[in-house]
Amino acid sequence: MILVTGATGHVGSELVRRLAAAGEPVRAMTRRPAKARFPAGVEAVYGDAADPKSLAAAFAGVDGAFLMSAQAVGTAPEPTHDLALATAAERAGVRRVVKLSTLDGGTGDDPIARWQRTAEAAVTDPARGFAWTLLRPGRFMSNALQWAGQLGTGGEVAIPFADRPAASIDPADLAEIAAQALSTGEHAGAVHELSGPQSLTPTEELAILGEVLGRDLRVRSVPVETARAGMARYGFPPEVVDAIMRRTLDGDRGSGVLPTVEKVLGRPARTFAQWARAHAEEFPRP
């Protein structure tokens, strides 16, 4: 049995579909199993990393697990959700674990690096006994889905850091690699840093999306201080906001195209245009 946490998320939902299509026994963990829609044969189960007592039943009888957390950096003294998931997996005797991390993982010494370092160590600690794999992607192509609400009222989209390039990755590529690791064990001990095949700015991605949708879409840039204030309203502590701003404005990490997807899957990584065509129905039409 393979457990997918975050099973309704961008990567988790793709992974559930891929594993189910391959005939793997799949358990999909979500906080709202009654409302979730999964392929036939998938077992939907309640679980919440913020409620560690809920995890024992979700992990029971599981051989492999995909672990991810949406807990925002700095909202607790340490990544409690990652720690709770790893502990539940260890107690259940899970053998294979794929952890969704972030590009660079815990490299560096700012609050983001320290948080990610602890989160990764939760699965790589030899005492846990896992055959682990780390996936470290940069920006997701699916971040563009955040624009859908604005596109329902017009063709202009407010985007912070609209001219900051990144080699965004399709979550479906991440899911395919995760499925390999969980099904075969071939990637045990691997740390995969991952990107898509092109370095594009959000402005360029919006233009591609416009071509796919047949719409004239325009960017309205968000001032840096407005973006900073938005992060604070979201709940990030000031030191985390400062770290995000430094990483975004002072470096180009994440803009380089990495060969990992093609090396692992034996095919090129999916382009943003391919992602946009696959998800066009999730955006409003003219």
N, C-alpha and C positions, 0 to 999 in steps of 0.2 A: 504494500500500500504506500502510495506517495501522497504526502500532505502538501498542499499549496496554501501558504498564508498570503493574505492580501489578494484573495482569489478574484475579487471584482476589480482590481486595479489594472493599469495598462499592461504590465508584464504578466501579472498573475492570471488574468482572464485569458490571455493568449496561451499561456502555459497549460492551463486546464484543458483548453480545446485541443491543443496538440497532443497531450498525453492521452486524453480520452480517445482521440482518433487513432492512436497507435495501439489501443487496447490495454493500456496500463490501468490498473485499479487506482482511482483518484479520489481523494477527499479534499474538498474545497472549504477552507476556513474563512468565515466572514462574520461580521457583527450582526448581519441581518439575513440569516439563511432563508427565512420565509419569503423574502422579497427577491432573492437572487435567482437568476436564470442560468442554468448550466446545461451542458450536453447530457443526453440520456446516459444513465449509468454512473454519473458523478454523484458522490455522496456530499451533500452540503451540511456543514456542521458549524455550530456557533463557537466562536473563540475570539477573545479580545486580549491583546498583550497588555492592556492597561488593567486587566483583571486576571492576574496569573492563575487564580483558582479555576478559571474557565478552560485552561489549556490542557489539563490532564486528559480529559475525554477526547479532545481534538487530536492529540498525539498518540493515543493508545493504539498499539498494533501497527505503528508506522515504521517502515524501513528507511524511507528517504523523505526529506523535507526541503521545500523551498522557503527560505526565511527572508522576510522583508519587513521594514517598519516605516511608517509615515510620521513617526514622532519627530517634531521639529527640534533642531539643534538648540540646546540651551533652555528648553522648557522644563528640564529637571537637572539635578546635579550631574547625572550620567545617563546614558541611553538605556533607561530602565526597560523599555519594550524589547530591545535586542537581547538584553540579559535574560528577561523572562522567557523569551522564545527558546534561547539556547538551553536554558535550564530545563524547560519542559521537554525538549528533544532529548537531552541527556538522560533524564529520569525515565523516559519511555524506551530507551535503548535504541534510538535512531542511529543508523549507521552512516548514511550518506546525507550530507547537508550542502545545499547551494545557497550562499548568502548574497543578496543584492546589496552592493555597497555603492560607493561613488568614486569617480575618477580621482586617483592619487590616494584613496583610502585615508590612512592616518598620517600621511607625509606632511611634515611641517609642525609648527608649534602654536597655531592660533586655536581658538575655541572649536572651530569646525574640525581641525585635524585631531585634536585631543578626543573629541566625541567619536569620530569615525575609528580612531585607533582602538578605543575601548570596545566599540561595536564589533569590529572585526575579530578582536582577540576573544570575544565571547564564543566564537566558533572554531578559531584556529588553536586555541589552548589544547595541547596534547592530552591534558587531563580529561577533557571531554570525550575523547575517543572517537571523534568524527573523522570520516573520510570527507574532507571539506573542499569546496571550490568557491572562490571569490569572483564575482562579476563586478567590474568597476567601469560603468559607463559614464559618459558625460551627459550633455543635454539630451532629453528625449524629443523625438519628432512629435510625439503626442502632446507635448506642452502647447502645441498650436490649438488644441481643442479648447483652451481657455478663451480663444477669440470668438467662439461660436455665439456666445450671448450677445456680444457687441454687433456681430454681423446680422443679427436678427432685426436690428433697428437702422442699419445703414451700412455703408461700405468703408467706414473709417474705424480703425482699431488703434486704441491707445496701447503702446508697447514700450516698457522701459528697456533701456540698453538696446535699442532697435538696430544699431549699427555694430554691435559686438558679435563677431563671427564665432560659430561653433560647428563642429562636425557632428551634428545631431544623429542619433541612432534610432532606428525603428524598434519599438519594444518587441515586435515579433521576432527579430533576430536574437534578442536577448533570451526570449522564451525558447527558441530552438536550441540554443546552446545549453540552457538550463535543463531542457528535456534530455539532451544527450548525456549530460553529467549525471542526472538522477537515474536514468535508465540503464546506463552502461558502466558507470564508475570510471570512465576513461580519463576524466579530468581531475581526479583526486589530487589535492595539493597544488592545483593550478590557480594562479592569480591572473585573470584575464582583464586587461585594460582595453576598453572597446569604444569604437566610434562608428559613425556612418561613413559613406564614401565621399562626401563633399563638405567643404567648409562654407557655410552660408550664414548670412546675418538674418535675424528675424524679418527684416524688410524684404530680403530676397525670398525667404520662405513664403511670406504673405503674397508676393507677386506670383509665385508658382501656384499657390493655392487658388488665387484669383483665376489663373488660366484654367485650372481643373474645373472650377465652379462656373466658369463663364461670367465672372463678375469683375468689375473694376474696383479693386480694393486698395485702400490708402492707409499709410501709417501716420498716426499722430504721436510724435515722440513725447515721452514722459520725462520731465526734468529730473535730474539726479536727486535733488532734495525731496521731490515728491515720491520718488521710488523709495528713498530711505524712510520717509514717514510711513509709507505703506507697510514696510517690513516691521516697523515698530508697532503699528496697529495690529498686525498679524500675531504679535506676541514674542518676537525675537528680542532678547536682551540687547542693550546697546553694544556690548562687546562683540556679539555675534553679527549684528548689523554692520559694524565696522569691518569685521573680517570678510563678510560677503562683498562689501563695497571694494575693499582692497583687491580681493581675488578677481572681481569683475573688471575693475577699471585699470589696475596696474599690471596685469599679466595677460598672456594669450593662451594659457593652458586650456585645453579643450577645443582649440581651433584646429589642431593638427589631425590629419587623417591617419588612423592606425590600421594596420593590416590584419588585426586579430580575427575579425569576423570571417574574412575570406580564407584565412589559414585554417580555422576551426571547421567551418562549414563546407569548404571547397567550392564556394561561389561568392560573387561580389555581395557586399552589404546592400540592402535595399536603399534606394534613393528617396529623397523627400517627395519627389513627384509620384513615385510608386506608393508611398504611404498616403499621400493626399488622395489619390484615386481610390485606394482601398477604403478610405474613411470619408469620402465625399458626402455620403448620406447623413453624416453627423453634423453637417453645417447647413444653415439656412440657404435656400435657393432664392434667386431674384423674384 
